[in-house]
């Protein structure tokens, strides 16, 4: 089973959100459906970036690494470097 670290973006809020999941498609539907407190303020979340890991622990560690930087510049660099 694969785990994904993902970055989604809302144009309405002009914000990024970083998370991890087993199923990106289902999780994106949840974000746009208001099932998450932070992302419930918008319904236009789009996937901008993802990485795949073989374990939940690896994915969670990577999610925390990205969040720890607290940098929009770093997130935008990640997205642009993946293109």
VMD Tcl script that draws the C-alpha trace (Angstrom):
set ca {
  {0.00 0.00 0.00}
  {1.27 3.48 -0.88}
  {0.96 6.67 1.12}
  {1.00 10.12 -0.44}
  {2.17 13.46 0.87}
  {0.20 16.09 -0.99}
  {-0.10 19.84 -1.36}
  {-3.42 21.35 -2.37}
  {-4.23 24.98 -3.17}
  {-7.36 27.12 -2.87}
  {-7.54 30.18 -5.14}
  {-10.45 31.53 -3.06}
  {-8.29 31.58 0.08}
  {-4.93 31.92 -1.71}
  {-3.62 29.24 0.64}
  {-1.83 25.91 0.47}
  {-2.55 22.87 2.62}
  {-0.10 20.01 3.23}
  {-1.24 16.55 4.28}
  {-0.79 12.83 3.76}
  {-3.19 10.06 2.84}
  {-3.60 6.60 1.33}
  {-6.02 7.84 -1.34}
  {-5.52 11.30 -2.82}
  {-8.75 11.33 -4.86}
  {-10.93 10.50 -1.86}
  {-9.06 12.93 0.38}
  {-9.45 15.76 -2.13}
  {-13.21 15.13 -2.23}
  {-13.24 15.31 1.57}
  {-11.37 18.62 1.55}
  {-13.74 20.12 -1.01}
  {-16.74 18.70 0.84}
  {-15.92 20.50 4.08}
  {-14.84 17.42 6.06}
  {-11.66 19.08 7.33}
  {-11.73 22.11 9.66}
  {-8.96 24.09 7.93}
  {-10.05 23.37 4.37}
  {-13.79 23.70 4.96}
  {-13.56 27.45 4.33}
  {-13.26 26.80 0.57}
  {-14.50 24.29 -1.98}
  {-12.00 24.87 -4.78}
  {-9.00 22.88 -3.53}
  {-6.83 21.49 -6.34}
  {-3.92 19.08 -6.14}
  {-0.63 20.83 -6.89}
  {1.99 18.33 -5.68}
  {2.42 14.81 -4.32}
  {5.13 12.36 -3.27}
  {4.69 8.61 -2.75}
  {6.01 6.64 0.25}
  {5.80 2.96 1.12}
  {4.90 3.47 4.78}
  {2.60 5.77 6.75}
  {5.53 6.71 9.00}
  {7.65 7.91 6.06}
  {4.77 9.95 4.66}
  {3.99 11.51 8.03}
  {7.66 12.37 8.57}
  {7.82 14.09 5.17}
  {4.57 15.97 5.81}
  {6.03 17.33 9.06}
  {9.30 18.29 7.30}
  {7.37 20.40 4.81}
  {5.12 21.95 7.47}
  {8.07 22.68 9.78}
  {9.59 25.00 7.17}
  {6.51 27.26 7.48}
  {7.42 28.68 4.12}
  {5.13 29.42 1.20}
  {8.27 30.03 -0.86}
  {9.49 26.49 -0.13}
  {6.10 24.99 -1.02}
  {6.00 26.91 -4.30}
  {9.56 25.81 -5.04}
  {8.59 22.16 -4.44}
  {5.64 22.50 -6.80}
  {7.66 24.19 -9.53}
  {10.55 21.72 -9.25}
  {8.20 18.79 -9.80}
  {6.96 20.14 -13.13}
}
mol new
graphics top color blue
foreach p $ca { graphics top sphere $p radius 0.5 }
foreach p [lrange $ca 0 end-1] q [lrange $ca 1 end] { graphics top cylinder $p $q radius 0.2 }
display resetview
